[in-house]
């Protein structure tokens, strides 16, 4: 909250992360932010979400990345 509620005109912030890679049980800050952005769109806020098809890994690594994504567990 403290980051986004202090944005001023002309400021740019890029937030990156992977919600599947969290040691926390339940929600984390990134999941919370994504829900808020999706529920409250703003014309100056963009959102890019990658899918398993965007994975650059190869071989066994790519295979198991897809398996875990399909199961909804990471």
N, CA, C, O and CB atoms as a CASP TS submission, in Angstrom:
PFRMAT TS
TARGET T0000
AUTHOR 0000-0000-0000
METHOD Language model
MODEL 1
PARENT N/A
ATOM      1  N   UNK     1       0.826  -1.197   0.000  1.00  0.00           N
ATOM      2  CA  UNK     1       0.000   0.000   0.000  1.00  0.00           C
ATOM      3  C   UNK     1       0.865   1.253   0.000  1.00  0.00           C
ATOM      4  O   UNK     1       0.581   2.208  -0.723  1.00  0.00           O
ATOM      5  CB  UNK     1      -0.937   0.002   1.206  1.00  0.00           C
ATOM      6  N   UNK     2       1.932   1.250   0.819  1.00  0.00           N
ATOM      7  CA  UNK     2       2.735   2.466   0.953  1.00  0.00           C
ATOM      8  C   UNK     2       3.402   2.853  -0.359  1.00  0.00           C
ATOM      9  O   UNK     2       3.622   4.039  -0.607  1.00  0.00           O
ATOM     10  CB  UNK     2       3.791   2.280   2.030  1.00  0.00           C
ATOM     11  N   UNK     3       3.725   1.888  -1.198  1.00  0.00           N
ATOM     12  CA  UNK     3       4.357   2.201  -2.473  1.00  0.00           C
ATOM     13  C   UNK     3       3.372   2.880  -3.419  1.00  0.00           C
ATOM     14  O   UNK     3       3.667   3.946  -3.961  1.00  0.00           O
ATOM     15  CB  UNK     3       4.916   0.931  -3.114  1.00  0.00           C
ATOM     16  N   UNK     4       2.219   2.278  -3.619  1.00  0.00           N
ATOM     17  CA  UNK     4       1.285   2.791  -4.614  1.00  0.00           C
ATOM     18  C   UNK     4       0.515   4.016  -4.159  1.00  0.00           C
ATOM     19  O   UNK     4       0.067   4.792  -5.003  1.00  0.00           O
ATOM     20  CB  UNK     4       0.323   1.727  -4.989  1.00  0.00           C
ATOM     21  N   UNK     5       0.345   4.220  -2.875  1.00  0.00           N
ATOM     22  CA  UNK     5      -0.389   5.395  -2.412  1.00  0.00           C
ATOM     23  C   UNK     5       0.488   6.636  -2.364  1.00  0.00           C
ATOM     24  O   UNK     5       0.022   7.709  -1.982  1.00  0.00           O
ATOM     25  CB  UNK     5      -0.977   5.133  -1.045  1.00  0.00           C
ATOM     26  N   UNK     6       1.745   6.502  -2.744  1.00  0.00           N
ATOM     27  CA  UNK     6       2.648   7.654  -2.783  1.00  0.00           C
ATOM     28  C   UNK     6       3.109   7.982  -4.201  1.00  0.00           C
ATOM     29  O   UNK     6       4.028   8.779  -4.391  1.00  0.00           O
ATOM     30  CB  UNK     6       3.858   7.395  -1.901  1.00  0.00           C
ATOM     31  N   UNK     7       2.478   7.374  -5.181  1.00  0.00           N
ATOM     32  CA  UNK     7       2.806   7.639  -6.582  1.00  0.00           C
ATOM     33  C   UNK     7       2.386   9.063  -6.940  1.00  0.00           C
ATOM     34  O   UNK     7       1.301   9.513  -6.571  1.00  0.00           O
ATOM     35  CB  UNK     7       2.112   6.609  -7.520  1.00  0.00           C
ATOM     36  N   UNK     8       3.240   9.751  -7.649  1.00  0.00           N
ATOM     37  CA  UNK     8       2.938  11.101  -8.132  1.00  0.00           C
ATOM     38  C   UNK     8       2.957  11.105  -9.651  1.00  0.00           C
ATOM     39  O   UNK     8       3.426  10.148 -10.268  1.00  0.00           O
ATOM     40  CB  UNK     8       3.951  12.138  -7.569  1.00  0.00           C
ATOM     41  N   UNK     9       2.455  12.164 -10.255  1.00  0.00           N
ATOM     42  CA  UNK     9       2.438  12.290 -11.707  1.00  0.00           C
ATOM     43  C   UNK     9       3.845  12.102 -12.270  1.00  0.00           C
ATOM     44  O   UNK     9       4.817  12.644 -11.742  1.00  0.00           O
ATOM     45  CB  UNK     9       1.867  13.660 -12.127  1.00  0.00           C
ATOM     46  N   UNK    10       3.935  11.336 -13.337  1.00  0.00           N
ATOM     47  CA  UNK    10       5.207  11.103 -14.016  1.00  0.00           C
ATOM     48  C   UNK    10       6.012   9.943 -13.452  1.00  0.00           C
ATOM     49  O   UNK    10       7.008   9.538 -14.052  1.00  0.00           O
ATOM     50  CB  UNK    10       6.029  12.335 -13.958  1.00  0.00           C
ATOM     51  N   UNK    11       5.609   9.408 -12.328  1.00  0.00           N
ATOM     52  CA  UNK    11       6.343   8.286 -11.738  1.00  0.00           C
ATOM     53  C   UNK    11       6.025   6.998 -12.491  1.00  0.00           C
ATOM     54  O   UNK    11       4.920   6.823 -13.004  1.00  0.00           O
ATOM     55  CB  UNK    11       5.995   8.131 -10.237  1.00  0.00           C
ATOM     56  N   UNK    12       6.992   6.113 -12.551  1.00  0.00           N
ATOM     57  CA  UNK    12       6.792   4.808 -13.163  1.00  0.00           C
ATOM     58  C   UNK    12       7.331   3.742 -12.220  1.00  0.00           C
ATOM     59  O   UNK    12       8.430   3.870 -11.680  1.00  0.00           O
ATOM     60  CB  UNK    12       7.484   4.724 -14.556  1.00  0.00           C
ATOM     61  N   UNK    13       6.558   2.710 -12.035  1.00  0.00           N
ATOM     62  CA  UNK    13       6.973   1.588 -11.199  1.00  0.00           C
ATOM     63  C   UNK    13       6.710   0.306 -11.974  1.00  0.00           C
ATOM     64  O   UNK    13       5.645   0.129 -12.565  1.00  0.00           O
ATOM     65  CB  UNK    13       6.220   1.586  -9.823  1.00  0.00           C
ATOM     66  N   UNK    14       7.684  -0.575 -11.961  1.00  0.00           N
ATOM     67  CA  UNK    14       7.513  -1.901 -12.542  1.00  0.00           C
ATOM     68  C   UNK    14       7.677  -2.903 -11.410  1.00  0.00           C
ATOM     69  O   UNK    14       8.712  -2.935 -10.744  1.00  0.00           O
ATOM     70  CB  UNK    14       8.540  -2.170 -13.712  1.00  0.00           C
ATOM     71  N   UNK    15       6.664  -3.708 -11.198  1.00  0.00           N
ATOM     72  CA  UNK    15       6.688  -4.707 -10.136  1.00  0.00           C
ATOM     73  C   UNK    15       6.715  -6.075 -10.804  1.00  0.00           C
ATOM     74  O   UNK    15       5.857  -6.381 -11.632  1.00  0.00           O
ATOM     75  CB  UNK    15       5.452  -4.561  -9.168  1.00  0.00           C
ATOM     76  N   UNK    16       7.688  -6.890 -10.450  1.00  0.00           N
ATOM     77  CA  UNK    16       7.782  -8.226 -11.020  1.00  0.00           C
ATOM     78  C   UNK    16       7.730  -9.265  -9.908  1.00  0.00           C
ATOM     79  O   UNK    16       8.112  -8.996  -8.769  1.00  0.00           O
ATOM     80  CB  UNK    16       9.075  -8.380 -11.848  1.00  0.00           C
ATOM     81  N   UNK    17       7.267 -10.417 -10.244  1.00  0.00           N
ATOM     82  CA  UNK    17       7.235 -11.489  -9.256  1.00  0.00           C
ATOM     83  C   UNK    17       6.524 -12.698  -9.800  1.00  0.00           C
ATOM     84  O   UNK    17       5.949 -12.672 -10.889  1.00  0.00           O
ATOM     85  CB  UNK    17       6.565 -11.025  -7.978  1.00  0.00           C
ATOM     86  N   UNK    18       6.572 -13.752  -9.029  1.00  0.00           N
ATOM     87  CA  UNK    18       5.935 -15.010  -9.389  1.00  0.00           C
ATOM     88  C   UNK    18       5.130 -15.471  -8.183  1.00  0.00           C
ATOM     89  O   UNK    18       5.698 -15.906  -7.182  1.00  0.00           O
ATOM     90  CB  UNK    18       6.990 -16.092  -9.826  1.00  0.00           C
ATOM     91  N   UNK    19       3.817 -15.378  -8.277  1.00  0.00           N
ATOM     92  CA  UNK    19       2.974 -15.716  -7.129  1.00  0.00           C
ATOM     93  C   UNK    19       3.040 -17.197  -6.785  1.00  0.00           C
ATOM     94  O   UNK    19       2.645 -17.598  -5.690  1.00  0.00           O
ATOM     95  CB  UNK    19       1.536 -15.319  -7.403  1.00  0.00           C
ATOM     96  N   UNK    20       3.536 -18.013  -7.712  1.00  0.00           N
ATOM     97  CA  UNK    20       3.646 -19.440  -7.413  1.00  0.00           C
ATOM     98  C   UNK    20       4.882 -19.758  -6.586  1.00  0.00           C
ATOM     99  O   UNK    20       5.010 -20.866  -6.066  1.00  0.00           O
ATOM    100  CB  UNK    20       3.673 -20.241  -8.697  1.00  0.00           C
ATOM    101  N   UNK    21       5.788 -18.805  -6.460  1.00  0.00           N
ATOM    102  CA  UNK    21       7.020 -19.047  -5.714  1.00  0.00           C
ATOM    103  C   UNK    21       7.044 -18.191  -4.455  1.00  0.00           C
ATOM    104  O   UNK    21       7.753 -17.189  -4.374  1.00  0.00           O
ATOM    105  CB  UNK    21       8.256 -18.755  -6.588  1.00  0.00           C
ATOM    106  N   UNK    22       6.260 -18.608  -3.488  1.00  0.00           N
ATOM    107  CA  UNK    22       6.174 -17.888  -2.225  1.00  0.00           C
ATOM    108  C   UNK    22       6.274 -18.878  -1.078  1.00  0.00           C
ATOM    109  O   UNK    22       5.661 -19.945  -1.114  1.00  0.00           O
ATOM    110  CB  UNK    22       4.859 -17.075  -2.136  1.00  0.00           C
ATOM    111  N   UNK    23       7.039 -18.527  -0.074  1.00  0.00           N
ATOM    112  CA  UNK    23       7.165 -19.380   1.111  1.00  0.00           C
ATOM    113  C   UNK    23       6.035 -19.123   2.101  1.00  0.00           C
ATOM    114  O   UNK    23       5.904 -19.844   3.091  1.00  0.00           O
ATOM    115  CB  UNK    23       8.518 -19.151   1.791  1.00  0.00           C
ATOM    116  N   UNK    24       5.223 -18.110   1.846  1.00  0.00           N
ATOM    117  CA  UNK    24       4.132 -17.755   2.754  1.00  0.00           C
ATOM    118  C   UNK    24       2.919 -18.641   2.504  1.00  0.00           C
ATOM    119  O   UNK    24       2.633 -19.014   1.366  1.00  0.00           O
ATOM    120  CB  UNK    24       3.750 -16.272   2.591  1.00  0.00           C
ATOM    121  N   UNK    25       2.225 -18.967   3.558  1.00  0.00           N
ATOM    122  CA  UNK    25       0.955 -19.667   3.427  1.00  0.00           C
ATOM    123  C   UNK    25      -0.137 -18.615   3.234  1.00  0.00           C
ATOM    124  O   UNK    25      -0.139 -17.593   3.920  1.00  0.00           O
ATOM    125  CB  UNK    25       0.665 -20.574   4.682  1.00  0.00           C
ATOM    126  N   UNK    26      -1.050 -18.854   2.319  1.00  0.00           N
ATOM    127  CA  UNK    26      -2.101 -17.877   2.065  1.00  0.00           C
ATOM    128  C   UNK    26      -1.609 -16.753   1.173  1.00  0.00           C
ATOM    129  O   UNK    26      -0.620 -16.893   0.453  1.00  0.00           O
ATOM    130  CB  UNK    26      -2.623 -17.310   3.372  1.00  0.00           C
ATOM    131  N   UNK    27      -2.314 -15.645   1.235  1.00  0.00           N
ATOM    132  CA  UNK    27      -1.986 -14.497   0.379  1.00  0.00           C
ATOM    133  C   UNK    27      -0.630 -13.900   0.703  1.00  0.00           C
ATOM    134  O   UNK    27      -0.171 -13.918   1.845  1.00  0.00           O
ATOM    135  CB  UNK    27      -3.046 -13.428   0.511  1.00  0.00           C
ATOM    136  N   UNK    28      -0.009 -13.377  -0.328  1.00  0.00           N
ATOM    137  CA  UNK    28       1.175 -12.555  -0.129  1.00  0.00           C
ATOM    138  C   UNK    28       0.892 -11.193  -0.764  1.00  0.00           C
ATOM    139  O   UNK    28      -0.162 -11.004  -1.372  1.00  0.00           O
ATOM    140  CB  UNK    28       2.462 -13.229  -0.748  1.00  0.00           C
ATOM    141  N   UNK    29       1.795 -10.270  -0.634  1.00  0.00           N
ATOM    142  CA  UNK    29       1.580  -8.914  -1.114  1.00  0.00           C
ATOM    143  C   UNK    29       1.330  -8.819  -2.607  1.00  0.00           C
ATOM    144  O   UNK    29       0.517  -8.010  -3.053  1.00  0.00           O
ATOM    145  CB  UNK    29       2.747  -8.077  -0.765  1.00  0.00           C
ATOM    146  N   UNK    30       2.029  -9.647  -3.386  1.00  0.00           N
ATOM    147  CA  UNK    30       1.856  -9.609  -4.837  1.00  0.00           C
ATOM    148  C   UNK    30       0.461 -10.105  -5.230  1.00  0.00           C
ATOM    149  O   UNK    30      -0.183  -9.517  -6.099  1.00  0.00           O
ATOM    150  CB  UNK    30       2.940 -10.459  -5.530  1.00  0.00           C
ATOM    151  N   UNK    31      -0.002 -11.171  -4.601  1.00  0.00           N
ATOM    152  CA  UNK    31      -1.349 -11.666  -4.894  1.00  0.00           C
ATOM    153  C   UNK    31      -2.403 -10.618  -4.535  1.00  0.00           C
ATOM    154  O   UNK    31      -3.361 -10.409  -5.279  1.00  0.00           O
ATOM    155  CB  UNK    31      -1.619 -12.976  -4.127  1.00  0.00           C
ATOM    156  N   UNK    32      -2.218  -9.967  -3.399  1.00  0.00           N
ATOM    157  CA  UNK    32      -3.129  -8.915  -2.965  1.00  0.00           C
ATOM    158  C   UNK    32      -3.168  -7.782  -4.000  1.00  0.00           C
ATOM    159  O   UNK    32      -4.241  -7.321  -4.391  1.00  0.00           O
ATOM    160  CB  UNK    32      -2.705  -8.370  -1.580  1.00  0.00           C
ATOM    161  N   UNK    33      -1.991  -7.346  -4.431  1.00  0.00           N
ATOM    162  CA  UNK    33      -1.904  -6.264  -5.405  1.00  0.00           C
ATOM    163  C   UNK    33      -2.565  -6.652  -6.722  1.00  0.00           C
ATOM    164  O   UNK    33      -3.301  -5.850  -7.297  1.00  0.00           O
ATOM    165  CB  UNK    33      -0.446  -5.882  -5.644  1.00  0.00           C
ATOM    166  N   UNK    34      -2.321  -7.854  -7.206  1.00  0.00           N
ATOM    167  CA  UNK    34      -2.939  -8.291  -8.459  1.00  0.00           C
ATOM    168  C   UNK    34      -4.465  -8.274  -8.374  1.00  0.00           C
ATOM    169  O   UNK    34      -5.141  -7.828  -9.301  1.00  0.00           O
ATOM    170  CB  UNK    34      -2.457  -9.692  -8.823  1.00  0.00           C
ATOM    171  N   UNK    35      -4.995  -8.758  -7.267  1.00  0.00           N
ATOM    172  CA  UNK    35      -6.457  -8.732  -7.094  1.00  0.00           C
ATOM    173  C   UNK    35      -6.988  -7.307  -7.136  1.00  0.00           C
ATOM    174  O   UNK    35      -8.004  -7.042  -7.778  1.00  0.00           O
ATOM    175  CB  UNK    35      -6.857  -9.399  -5.769  1.00  0.00           C
ATOM    176  N   UNK    36      -6.307  -6.387  -6.454  1.00  0.00           N
ATOM    177  CA  UNK    36      -6.763  -4.993  -6.403  1.00  0.00           C
ATOM    178  C   UNK    36      -6.684  -4.329  -7.774  1.00  0.00           C
ATOM    179  O   UNK    36      -7.596  -3.600  -8.165  1.00  0.00           O
ATOM    180  CB  UNK    36      -5.932  -4.198  -5.394  1.00  0.00           C
ATOM    181  N   UNK    37      -5.598  -4.579  -8.505  1.00  0.00           N
ATOM    182  CA  UNK    37      -5.441  -3.973  -9.838  1.00  0.00           C
ATOM    183  C   UNK    37      -6.512  -4.502 -10.786  1.00  0.00           C
ATOM    184  O   UNK    37      -7.093  -3.737 -11.556  1.00  0.00           O
ATOM    185  CB  UNK    37      -4.027  -4.262 -10.413  1.00  0.00           C
ATOM    186  N   UNK    38      -6.774  -5.799 -10.733  1.00  0.00           N
ATOM    187  CA  UNK    38      -7.789  -6.378 -11.619  1.00  0.00           C
ATOM    188  C   UNK    38      -9.197  -5.896 -11.271  1.00  0.00           C
ATOM    189  O   UNK    38     -10.019  -5.677 -12.161  1.00  0.00           O
ATOM    190  CB  UNK    38      -7.736  -7.900 -11.550  1.00  0.00           C
ATOM    191  N   UNK    39      -9.471  -5.732  -9.990  1.00  0.00           N
ATOM    192  CA  UNK    39     -10.802  -5.304  -9.552  1.00  0.00           C
ATOM    193  C   UNK    39     -11.018  -3.811  -9.700  1.00  0.00           C
ATOM    194  O   UNK    39     -12.158  -3.347  -9.715  1.00  0.00           O
ATOM    195  CB  UNK    39     -11.023  -5.697  -8.118  1.00  0.00           C
ATOM    196  N   UNK    40      -9.922  -3.043  -9.813  1.00  0.00           N
ATOM    197  CA  UNK    40     -10.006  -1.584  -9.869  1.00  0.00           C
ATOM    198  C   UNK    40      -9.103  -1.051 -10.975  1.00  0.00           C
ATOM    199  O   UNK    40      -8.101  -0.395 -10.692  1.00  0.00           O
ATOM    200  CB  UNK    40      -9.619  -0.959  -8.509  1.00  0.00           C
ATOM    201  N   UNK    41      -9.447  -1.326 -12.232  1.00  0.00           N
ATOM    202  CA  UNK    41      -8.572  -0.911 -13.333  1.00  0.00           C
ATOM    203  C   UNK    41      -8.413   0.601 -13.416  1.00  0.00           C
ATOM    204  O   UNK    41      -9.301   1.363 -13.035  1.00  0.00           O
ATOM    205  CB  UNK    41      -9.110  -1.433 -14.647  1.00  0.00           C
ATOM    206  N   UNK    42      -7.265   1.007 -13.922  1.00  0.00           N
ATOM    207  CA  UNK    42      -6.967   2.429 -14.132  1.00  0.00           C
ATOM    208  C   UNK    42      -6.300   2.541 -15.490  1.00  0.00           C
ATOM    209  O   UNK    42      -5.491   1.690 -15.857  1.00  0.00           O
ATOM    210  CB  UNK    42      -6.046   3.022 -12.985  1.00  0.00           C
ATOM    211  N   UNK    43      -6.636   3.595 -16.248  1.00  0.00           N
ATOM    212  CA  UNK    43      -6.111   3.714 -17.612  1.00  0.00           C
ATOM    213  C   UNK    43      -4.592   3.913 -17.667  1.00  0.00           C
ATOM    214  O   UNK    43      -4.001   3.763 -18.737  1.00  0.00           O
ATOM    215  CB  UNK    43      -6.787   4.865 -18.311  1.00  0.00           C
ATOM    216  N   UNK    44      -3.962   4.236 -16.574  1.00  0.00           N
ATOM    217  CA  UNK    44      -2.510   4.412 -16.564  1.00  0.00           C
ATOM    218  C   UNK    44      -1.775   3.245 -15.909  1.00  0.00           C
ATOM    219  O   UNK    44      -0.575   3.325 -15.648  1.00  0.00           O
ATOM    220  CB  UNK    44      -2.155   5.693 -15.850  1.00  0.00           C
ATOM    221  N   UNK    45      -2.497   2.177 -15.649  1.00  0.00           N
ATOM    222  CA  UNK    45      -1.884   1.003 -15.029  1.00  0.00           C
ATOM    223  C   UNK    45      -2.004  -0.173 -15.989  1.00  0.00           C
ATOM    224  O   UNK    45      -3.099  -0.540 -16.416  1.00  0.00           O
ATOM    225  CB  UNK    45      -2.554   0.673 -13.656  1.00  0.00           C
ATOM    226  N   UNK    46      -0.855  -0.756 -16.320  1.00  0.00           N
ATOM    227  CA  UNK    46      -0.838  -1.918 -17.197  1.00  0.00           C
ATOM    228  C   UNK    46      -0.499  -3.169 -16.407  1.00  0.00           C
ATOM    229  O   UNK    46       0.163  -3.106 -15.371  1.00  0.00           O
ATOM    230  CB  UNK    46       0.161  -1.720 -18.339  1.00  0.00           C
ATOM    231  N   UNK    47      -0.954  -4.293 -16.902  1.00  0.00           N
ATOM    232  CA  UNK    47      -0.697  -5.566 -16.244  1.00  0.00           C
ATOM    233  C   UNK    47      -0.320  -6.583 -17.307  1.00  0.00           C
ATOM    234  O   UNK    47      -1.055  -6.778 -18.276  1.00  0.00           O
ATOM    235  CB  UNK    47      -1.935  -6.043 -15.422  1.00  0.00           C
ATOM    236  N   UNK    48       0.815  -7.225 -17.128  1.00  0.00           N
ATOM    237  CA  UNK    48       1.273  -8.279 -18.034  1.00  0.00           C
ATOM    238  C   UNK    48       1.414  -9.547 -17.215  1.00  0.00           C
ATOM    239  O   UNK    48       2.141  -9.570 -16.222  1.00  0.00           O
ATOM    240  CB  UNK    48       2.629  -7.899 -18.739  1.00  0.00           C
ATOM    241  N   UNK    49       0.730 -10.590 -17.618  1.00  0.00           N
ATOM    242  CA  UNK    49       0.830 -11.874 -16.934  1.00  0.00           C
ATOM    243  C   UNK    49       1.316 -12.923 -17.927  1.00  0.00           C
ATOM    244  O   UNK    49       0.803 -13.027 -19.041  1.00  0.00           O
ATOM    245  CB  UNK    49      -0.538 -12.288 -16.313  1.00  0.00           C
ATOM    246  N   UNK    50       2.296 -13.686 -17.517  1.00  0.00           N
ATOM    247  CA  UNK    50       2.844 -14.732 -18.361  1.00  0.00           C
ATOM    248  C   UNK    50       2.174 -16.066 -18.043  1.00  0.00           C
ATOM    249  O   UNK    50       1.687 -16.277 -16.933  1.00  0.00           O
ATOM    250  CB  UNK    50       4.368 -14.833 -18.176  1.00  0.00           C
ATOM    251  N   UNK    51       2.155 -16.946 -19.010  1.00  0.00           N
ATOM    252  CA  UNK    51       1.603 -18.285 -18.854  1.00  0.00           C
ATOM    253  C   UNK    51       2.733 -19.295 -19.008  1.00  0.00           C
ATOM    254  O   UNK    51       3.847 -18.919 -19.373  1.00  0.00           O
ATOM    255  CB  UNK    51       0.466 -18.553 -19.890  1.00  0.00           C
ATOM    256  N   UNK    52       2.467 -20.566 -18.737  1.00  0.00           N
ATOM    257  CA  UNK    52       3.515 -21.575 -18.948  1.00  0.00           C
ATOM    258  C   UNK    52       4.042 -21.595 -20.380  1.00  0.00           C
ATOM    259  O   UNK    52       5.179 -22.008 -20.606  1.00  0.00           O
ATOM    260  CB  UNK    52       2.986 -22.947 -18.591  1.00  0.00           C
ATOM    261  N   UNK    53       3.243 -21.160 -21.344  1.00  0.00           N
ATOM    262  CA  UNK    53       3.714 -21.116 -22.735  1.00  0.00           C
ATOM    263  C   UNK    53       4.826 -20.096 -22.939  1.00  0.00           C
ATOM    264  O   UNK    53       5.553 -20.162 -23.930  1.00  0.00           O
ATOM    265  CB  UNK    53       2.560 -20.797 -23.665  1.00  0.00           C
ATOM    266  N   UNK    54       4.964 -19.154 -22.010  1.00  0.00           N
ATOM    267  CA  UNK    54       6.020 -18.150 -22.089  1.00  0.00           C
ATOM    268  C   UNK    54       7.330 -18.641 -21.469  1.00  0.00           C
ATOM    269  O   UNK    54       8.334 -17.927 -21.489  1.00  0.00           O
ATOM    270  CB  UNK    54       5.571 -16.873 -21.400  1.00  0.00           C
ATOM    271  N   UNK    55       7.321 -19.843 -20.926  1.00  0.00           N
ATOM    272  CA  UNK    55       8.493 -20.392 -20.242  1.00  0.00           C
ATOM    273  C   UNK    55       9.652 -20.573 -21.228  1.00  0.00           C
ATOM    274  O   UNK    55       9.480 -21.147 -22.304  1.00  0.00           O
ATOM    275  CB  UNK    55       8.145 -21.742 -19.567  1.00  0.00           C
ATOM    276  N   UNK    56      10.811 -20.085 -20.852  1.00  0.00           N
ATOM    277  CA  UNK    56      12.005 -20.189 -21.699  1.00  0.00           C
ATOM    278  C   UNK    56      12.854 -21.410 -21.336  1.00  0.00           C
ATOM    279  O   UNK    56      13.884 -21.661 -21.963  1.00  0.00           O
ATOM    280  CB  UNK    56      12.849 -18.917 -21.579  1.00  0.00           C
ATOM    281  N   UNK    57      12.425 -22.159 -20.335  1.00  0.00           N
ATOM    282  CA  UNK    57      13.194 -23.333 -19.919  1.00  0.00           C
ATOM    283  C   UNK    57      13.048 -24.441 -20.949  1.00  0.00           C
ATOM    284  O   UNK    57      12.112 -24.445 -21.748  1.00  0.00           O
ATOM    285  CB  UNK    57      12.736 -23.827 -18.530  1.00  0.00           C
ATOM    286  N   UNK    58      13.974 -25.369 -20.920  1.00  0.00           N
ATOM    287  CA  UNK    58      13.976 -26.466 -21.880  1.00  0.00           C
ATOM    288  C   UNK    58      13.970 -27.810 -21.157  1.00  0.00           C
ATOM    289  O   UNK    58      14.247 -27.888 -19.960  1.00  0.00           O
ATOM    290  CB  UNK    58      15.195 -26.366 -22.810  1.00  0.00           C
ATOM    291  N   UNK    59      13.652 -28.851 -21.895  1.00  0.00           N
ATOM    292  CA  UNK    59      13.783 -30.216 -21.414  1.00  0.00           C
ATOM    293  C   UNK    59      12.990 -30.523 -20.165  1.00  0.00           C
ATOM    294  O   UNK    59      11.812 -30.183 -20.057  1.00  0.00           O
ATOM    295  CB  UNK    59      15.193 -30.507 -21.161  1.00  0.00           C
ATOM    296  N   UNK    60      13.657 -31.179 -19.212  1.00  0.00           N
ATOM    297  CA  UNK    60      13.013 -31.624 -17.976  1.00  0.00           C
ATOM    298  C   UNK    60      12.479 -30.439 -17.186  1.00  0.00           C
ATOM    299  O   UNK    60      11.387 -30.513 -16.622  1.00  0.00           O
ATOM    300  CB  UNK    60      13.993 -32.429 -17.119  1.00  0.00           C
ATOM    301  N   UNK    61      13.232 -29.354 -17.138  1.00  0.00           N
ATOM    302  CA  UNK    61      12.808 -28.171 -16.391  1.00  0.00           C
ATOM    303  C   UNK    61      11.489 -27.630 -16.934  1.00  0.00           C
ATOM    304  O   UNK    61      10.583 -27.311 -16.164  1.00  0.00           O
ATOM    305  CB  UNK    61      13.890 -27.084 -16.449  1.00  0.00           C
ATOM    306  N   UNK    62      11.381 -27.528 -18.250  1.00  0.00           N
ATOM    307  CA  UNK    62      10.145 -27.036 -18.860  1.00  0.00           C
ATOM    308  C   UNK    62       9.000 -28.007 -18.605  1.00  0.00           C
ATOM    309  O   UNK    62       7.879 -27.591 -18.312  1.00  0.00           O
ATOM    310  CB  UNK    62      10.334 -26.822 -20.372  1.00  0.00           C
ATOM    311  N   UNK    63       9.285 -29.297 -18.717  1.00  0.00           N
ATOM    312  CA  UNK    63       8.263 -30.319 -18.489  1.00  0.00           C
ATOM    313  C   UNK    63       7.651 -30.178 -17.101  1.00  0.00           C
ATOM    314  O   UNK    63       6.429 -30.121 -16.964  1.00  0.00           O
ATOM    315  CB  UNK    63       8.859 -31.720 -18.661  1.00  0.00           C
ATOM    316  N   UNK    64       8.501 -30.121 -16.062  1.00  0.00           N
ATOM    317  CA  UNK    64       7.960 -30.065 -14.708  1.00  0.00           C
ATOM    318  C   UNK    64       7.371 -28.704 -14.365  1.00  0.00           C
ATOM    319  O   UNK    64       6.490 -28.622 -13.510  1.00  0.00           O
ATOM    320  CB  UNK    64       9.034 -30.412 -13.716  1.00  0.00           C
ATOM    321  N   UNK    65       7.826 -27.650 -14.997  1.00  0.00           N
ATOM    322  CA  UNK    65       7.178 -26.347 -14.821  1.00  0.00           C
ATOM    323  C   UNK    65       5.730 -26.445 -15.284  1.00  0.00           C
ATOM    324  O   UNK    65       4.825 -25.953 -14.611  1.00  0.00           O
ATOM    325  CB  UNK    65       7.934 -25.230 -15.607  1.00  0.00           C
ATOM    326  N   UNK    66       5.515 -27.072 -16.418  1.00  0.00           N
ATOM    327  CA  UNK    66       4.147 -27.253 -16.930  1.00  0.00           C
ATOM    328  C   UNK    66       3.327 -28.177 -16.034  1.00  0.00           C
ATOM    329  O   UNK    66       2.143 -27.923 -15.809  1.00  0.00           O
ATOM    330  CB  UNK    66       4.183 -27.815 -18.355  1.00  0.00           C
ATOM    331  N   UNK    67       3.932 -29.235 -15.524  1.00  0.00           N
ATOM    332  CA  UNK    67       3.220 -30.158 -14.632  1.00  0.00           C
ATOM    333  C   UNK    67       2.728 -29.422 -13.396  1.00  0.00           C
ATOM    334  O   UNK    67       1.563 -29.547 -13.018  1.00  0.00           O
ATOM    335  CB  UNK    67       4.130 -31.335 -14.223  1.00  0.00           C
ATOM    336  N   UNK    68       3.623 -28.644 -12.756  1.00  0.00           N
ATOM    337  CA  UNK    68       3.239 -27.932 -11.543  1.00  0.00           C
ATOM    338  C   UNK    68       2.193 -26.865 -11.830  1.00  0.00           C
ATOM    339  O   UNK    68       1.275 -26.674 -11.031  1.00  0.00           O
ATOM    340  CB  UNK    68       4.459 -27.301 -10.894  1.00  0.00           C
ATOM    341  N   UNK    69       2.311 -26.174 -12.940  1.00  0.00           N
ATOM    342  CA  UNK    69       1.324 -25.156 -13.308  1.00  0.00           C
ATOM    343  C   UNK    69      -0.040 -25.815 -13.524  1.00  0.00           C
ATOM    344  O   UNK    69      -1.060 -25.291 -13.078  1.00  0.00           O
ATOM    345  CB  UNK    69       1.770 -24.389 -14.588  1.00  0.00           C
ATOM    346  N   UNK    70      -0.057 -26.939 -14.193  1.00  0.00           N
ATOM    347  CA  UNK    70      -1.311 -27.640 -14.475  1.00  0.00           C
ATOM    348  C   UNK    70      -1.994 -28.092 -13.183  1.00  0.00           C
ATOM    349  O   UNK    70      -3.219 -28.043 -13.068  1.00  0.00           O
ATOM    350  CB  UNK    70      -1.051 -28.849 -15.386  1.00  0.00           C
ATOM    351  N   UNK    71      -1.198 -28.528 -12.225  1.00  0.00           N
ATOM    352  CA  UNK    71      -1.749 -28.975 -10.948  1.00  0.00           C
ATOM    353  C   UNK    71      -2.166 -27.810 -10.059  1.00  0.00           C
ATOM    354  O   UNK    71      -2.875 -28.003  -9.071  1.00  0.00           O
ATOM    355  CB  UNK    71      -0.738 -29.834 -10.221  1.00  0.00           C
ATOM    356  N   UNK    72      -1.735 -26.616 -10.401  1.00  0.00           N
ATOM    357  CA  UNK    72      -2.043 -25.458  -9.577  1.00  0.00           C
ATOM    358  C   UNK    72      -1.201 -25.398  -8.325  1.00  0.00           C
ATOM    359  O   UNK    72      -1.511 -24.651  -7.397  1.00  0.00           O
ATOM    360  CB  UNK    72      -3.490 -25.462  -9.205  1.00  0.00           C
ATOM    361  N   UNK    73      -0.128 -26.185  -8.291  1.00  0.00           N
ATOM    362  CA  UNK    73       0.777 -26.203  -7.134  1.00  0.00           C
ATOM    363  C   UNK    73       2.178 -25.904  -7.613  1.00  0.00           C
ATOM    364  O   UNK    73       2.566 -26.284  -8.718  1.00  0.00           O
ATOM    365  CB  UNK    73       0.730 -27.575  -6.390  1.00  0.00           C
ATOM    366  N   UNK    74       2.925 -25.227  -6.783  1.00  0.00           N
ATOM    367  CA  UNK    74       4.293 -24.893  -7.186  1.00  0.00           C
ATOM    368  C   UNK    74       5.246 -25.164  -6.083  1.00  0.00           C
ATOM    369  O   UNK    74       6.447 -24.943  -6.237  1.00  0.00           O
ATOM    370  CB  UNK    74       4.404 -23.453  -7.610  1.00  0.00           C
TER
END
